[in-house]
Amino acid sequence: MTEAQRIAFIQEIAPMAQYAYSVLGKVKPSVCIGMACVESGYGGSKLMYSHNAILGQKVGSGRTATKYWPKTFFTSKTKEEYTVGKHTVITSAFRSYDNLQQCILNYYELLNTSLYKRVLASSDFRTQMKQIKECGYMTSSTEVNSVLYCIGKYNLTQYDGDFVVVEPTVPVEAKPVLKYGSRGEAVKAWQTFLTQGGYDCGPIDGVFGSRTKKAVMDYQRVHPECGDVDGIIGKKTWASLP
């Protein structure tokens, strides 16, 4: 990867980190940008970039920090350093996103949960990185220093000061209202979920057609917490997910 490509990646995600910081706060944009650079190799990891997973969030329980995560995922081998200097290769499930802004918002959402209560908004970027490590975001014994080096080399703290918030031009909510005629990754995720549950959606193609609507209605009939049996995936039907 060339230096120009690295700088282009930073310039691409910096406004997204600033927007997420303006919405959710706490973690400085420089920390988010630096971690994205290290976690994804400045966007050079084709697998991670294709899933907009530039911050390496794992699925985990699947119940924490889900507002900006469409509940899609992919699996990949990864190295974990449970003992300093010893790397163990495991296969893990990573969160996948519709776009990079969703990924960055979900990162901020996660770091604002009780799991990361030791990460303090009042801390400087160096201390925040150490706090994130202590809370278990990564097992690598070198990532903190790698991120700090990145922040220094590319002067990422320039994004922490006064800035103009750039509103995203892509959908950031991971739980949109879905109905007949809807299209996209959220529809595909529901089709996958329903098919695995034995409901007939037809092809898993991200297109909310008549068969998908019928499958949603069949699901709603056996899940009264969904409210109306109308074939529309709204707030209550989203909330019914396990």
Buried (B, 14 or more C-beta within 10 A) or exposed (E): EEEEEBEEBBEEBBBBBBBBBBBBEBBBBBBBBBBBBBBBBBBEBEEBBEBBBBBBBBBEEBEEBBEBBBBBBBEBEBEBBEEEEEEEEEEBEBBBBBBBBBBBBBBBBBBBEEBBEEBEEEBEBBEBBBBBBEBEBBBBEEBBEBBBBBBBEBEBBEBBEEBEEEEBEEBBEBBBEBBEEBEBBBBBBBBBBBBEEEBEBBEBEBBBBEBBBBBBBBBBEEBEEBBEBBBBBBEBBBEBBE
